[in-house]
């Protein structure tokens, strides 16, 4: 089994694209701090955005974000199940 969290890190600096996207996400009901995280994840083209916040998960589905969004437990089950 291979887990993908082994020392993956990248710093994403705020830019106008992220700020503008965050503003759009706020209009869709996402809290400002969460909107910055989501916009940064989209900008970085991450593989998956993990959160246990069900309100955020629901808001992200309504906002039609371009990043795969999952609950960490559900995502881990998928990863483990698909790798066997």
C-alpha positions in Angstrom: 0.0 0.0 0.0 1.3 3.4 -0.9 0.0 6.5 0.9 0.5 9.8 -0.9 1.2 12.0 2.1 5.0 11.4 2.3 6.5 14.8 2.7 4.5 16.5 0.0 4.5 20.3 0.6 4.3 23.4 -1.5 3.9 27.0 -0.5 1.1 28.8 -2.4 1.4 32.6 -2.2 -1.7 34.7 -2.4 -2.2 36.3 -5.8 -5.0 38.1 -7.6 -6.3 34.9 -9.2 -6.6 33.3 -5.8 -8.2 36.3 -4.2 -10.7 36.7 -7.1 -11.7 33.0 -6.9 -12.0 33.2 -3.2 -14.4 36.1 -3.6 -16.5 34.0 -6.0 -16.6 31.1 -3.5 -17.7 33.4 -0.7 -20.6 34.4 -2.9 -21.5 30.7 -3.0 -21.7 30.5 0.8 -18.2 29.4 1.6 -16.7 31.2 4.6 -13.8 33.5 3.8 -11.0 31.5 5.3 -12.3 28.3 3.8 -12.7 30.1 0.4 -9.0 31.0 0.5 -8.0 27.4 1.2 -10.2 26.1 -1.6 -9.1 28.8 -4.1 -5.4 28.0 -3.2 -6.1 24.3 -3.7 -7.6 25.0 -7.1 -4.8 27.3 -8.1 -2.2 24.6 -7.1 -4.2 21.9 -9.0 -4.1 19.6 -6.0 -5.3 16.0 -6.5 -7.8 16.1 -3.6 -9.0 18.6 -1.0 -9.8 16.8 2.3 -12.1 18.2 5.0 -14.3 16.9 7.7 -16.5 20.0 7.6 -19.8 18.8 6.1 -21.1 22.3 5.6 -18.0 23.1 3.5 -18.3 19.8 1.5 -21.9 20.7 0.7 -21.1 24.3 -0.2 -18.2 23.2 -2.4 -20.5 20.8 -4.3 -22.9 23.7 -5.0 -20.0 26.0 -6.0 -18.7 23.5 -8.5 -15.1 23.7 -7.6 -12.5 22.2 -9.9 -10.8 20.1 -7.3 -11.9 16.7 -6.0 -13.4 17.2 -2.5 -13.6 14.3 0.0 -14.0 13.5 3.6 -10.6 12.1 4.7 -12.1 8.8 6.0 -14.1 8.2 2.8 -11.0 9.1 0.7 -8.8 6.7 2.7 -11.2 3.9 2.2 -11.3 4.5 -1.5 -7.5 4.6 -1.7 -7.1 1.4 0.3 -9.9 -0.4 -1.5 -8.6 0.6 -5.0 -5.0 -0.4 -4.3 -5.7 -4.0 -3.2 
